[in-house]
Amino acid sequence: MSRISFDALGRLPKKRSKYGAESVTYDGNKYQSRKEGAYAAQLDILKAAADPRERVRKWERQVRVPLIVKGSVVCNWYIDFRVTYADGRVEFHEVKGYATPEYKLKRKLFEAIYPEKKLVVIR
């Protein structure tokens, strides 16, 4: 029989995520991993970049992208960031630590359905 341990305040300890990622809060928003939060901070720094090809005008987090096949929504993929650069380019950025089978499938669907959209994977 296993024992359940509690913290000093009598609460159950936080459960770690399946892949060991620890959530973090940056600028009032909660991110699923430290890596994702650090990337959000990096995007904020790029708002001040001198080179217009590097300068970020705005970025949005957890952008819903419907994956539609033959007129039916198969599923929605929540991509970590949609980044708009000063020169008008728009890119989708996905921060990945571990590539799950579900992620690999959604990425293939995204690339097949939206070949004109650029997906950047941050490892």
ZINORRA-V127225 format. One record per pair of residues at least 6 apart in sequence whose ideal C-beta (glycine too) atoms are under 7 Angstrom apart, sorted by the first residue. I is the first residue (numbers start at 0). GAP is how many residues later the second one is. Records with the same first field share a line. If there is no record, write none. Layout:
BEGIN
I->GAP ; GAP
END
This chain:
BEGIN
4->8
5->6
6->6
18->78 ; 79
20->11 ; 12 ; 76
21->11 ; 12
22->7 ; 8 ; 9 ; 10
23->7 ; 10 ; 13
25->11 ; 14 ; 15
28->32
30->6 ; 9
32->64
34->60 ; 62
35->44 ; 59
38->56 ; 83
39->21
42->13 ; 16 ; 38 ; 40
45->8 ; 9 ; 10
46->8 ; 9
48->6
51->34 ; 35
52->32 ; 34
54->30 ; 31
55->27 ; 29
56->27 ; 28 ; 29
57->26
58->22 ; 23 ; 24 ; 25
59->21 ; 22
60->19 ; 20
61->16 ; 18
62->15 ; 16 ; 19
63->12 ; 14
64->11 ; 12 ; 14 ; 45
65->7 ; 10
66->7 ; 8 ; 9 ; 10 ; 39 ; 42 ; 43 ; 46
67->6 ; 45
73->35
76->29 ; 33
78->13 ; 15
79->13 ; 14 ; 15
80->12
81->8 ; 10
82->8 ; 10
83->6
90->27 ; 29
91->25 ; 26 ; 27 ; 28
92->27 ; 29
93->25 ; 27 ; 28
94->27
95->7 ; 25 ; 26 ; 27
109->9
110->8
END
